[in-house]
Amino acid sequence: MGLGLEESLRLSVAALMQATGESQRVLAAVLGLTQTQISRRQTGATSWTLRDVDVLAGHYEIAALDLLAGPTRACETLPAARHRTAHAAAGKGVAR
């Protein structure tokens, strides 16, 4: 049996955080939550809300359905400019 939607979303968020180099504190600020609340969502102690999904999708510039489709799809649709390597290259003056 495949992953449930909750677990798939947690994995997608973790993968996007890794791909962009963002911390739980950054997501907390985006969502208007605390870092502890983000941690509880990521461990499964608290569920992500539909509002969270909408806000996260907008933040990562991907469709909500791509965010819910799992980490592979979420990272595939993440714009290249949002990747950690793009930020590092921009900081060093390297063309993207």
Secondary structure per residue as TSV (DSSP state, phi and psi in degrees):
chain	resnum	aa	ss	phi	psi
A	1	M	-	360.0	144.4
A	2	G	-	-78.7	-179.4
A	3	L	-	-69.0	146.7
A	4	G	-	-74.4	164.8
A	5	L	H	-62.0	-41.2
A	6	E	H	-60.6	-48.6
A	7	E	H	-65.6	-39.9
A	8	S	H	-60.5	-42.6
A	9	L	H	-65.4	-43.6
A	10	R	H	-59.8	-42.6
A	11	L	H	-66.9	-38.5
A	12	S	H	-62.7	-45.5
A	13	V	H	-62.5	-44.0
A	14	A	H	-61.4	-43.2
A	15	A	H	-65.5	-40.7
A	16	L	H	-68.6	-36.8
A	17	M	H	-62.7	-42.0
A	18	Q	H	-65.1	-45.2
A	19	A	H	-64.8	-34.2
A	20	T	H	-96.4	-13.8
A	21	G	T	77.3	18.7
A	22	E	-	-87.6	150.4
A	23	S	-	-100.0	171.7
A	24	Q	H	-62.5	-31.7
A	25	R	H	-63.7	-38.7
A	26	V	H	-63.9	-48.0
A	27	L	H	-62.4	-37.2
A	28	A	H	-59.7	-44.9
A	29	A	H	-63.5	-42.2
A	30	V	H	-61.0	-41.5
A	31	L	H	-91.0	-6.9
A	32	G	T	71.3	33.8
A	33	L	-	-120.3	-179.9
A	34	T	-	-95.6	163.5
A	35	Q	H	-61.3	-36.4
A	36	T	H	-62.4	-40.2
A	37	Q	H	-65.1	-38.0
A	38	I	H	-65.1	-44.4
A	39	S	H	-58.3	-43.2
A	40	R	H	-65.0	-35.1
A	41	R	H	-68.7	-41.1
A	42	Q	H	-71.7	-25.8
A	43	T	H	-88.3	-10.3
A	44	G	T	90.6	2.4
A	45	A	S	-68.4	-29.8
A	46	T	S	-131.5	145.4
A	47	S	-	-84.6	146.5
A	48	W	-	-68.4	147.6
A	49	T	-	-98.6	165.6
A	50	L	H	-62.8	-34.9
A	51	R	H	-62.3	-42.6
A	52	D	H	-57.1	-45.5
A	53	V	H	-60.4	-46.4
A	54	D	H	-60.7	-45.4
A	55	V	H	-67.3	-43.8
A	56	L	H	-62.2	-43.7
A	57	A	H	-60.0	-44.1
A	58	G	H	-63.6	-41.4
A	59	H	H	-61.3	-43.3
A	60	Y	H	-86.7	-1.8
A	61	E	T	61.3	41.4
A	62	I	S	-130.3	164.0
A	63	A	-	-72.9	146.6
A	64	A	H	-57.4	-38.9
A	65	L	H	-65.8	-32.5
A	66	D	H	-68.9	-36.0
A	67	L	H	-64.4	-40.1
A	68	L	H	-78.6	-15.8
A	69	A	T	-76.4	-8.6
A	70	G	-	118.3	167.1
A	71	P	H	-64.1	-35.8
A	72	T	H	-64.1	-50.7
A	73	R	H	-64.1	-42.2
A	74	A	H	-59.4	-45.3
A	75	C	H	-72.4	-32.7
A	76	E	H	-65.0	-33.0
A	77	T	H	-93.4	-6.2
A	78	L	S	-63.5	125.4
A	79	P	-	-58.1	142.5
A	80	A	G	-55.0	-35.2
A	81	A	G	-68.1	-15.7
A	82	R	G	-90.4	-10.2
A	83	H	S	-72.3	147.4
A	84	R	H	-53.5	-41.5
A	85	T	H	-65.5	-31.8
A	86	A	H	-67.9	-39.5
A	87	H	H	-66.3	-42.0
A	88	A	H	-64.1	-42.1
A	89	A	H	-65.6	-40.1
A	90	A	H	-64.9	-37.3
A	91	G	H	-68.9	-24.1
A	92	K	T	-99.1	2.7
A	93	G	T	78.1	16.1
A	94	V	-	-86.8	135.7
A	95	A	-	-65.6	144.1
A	96	R	-	-85.4	360.0
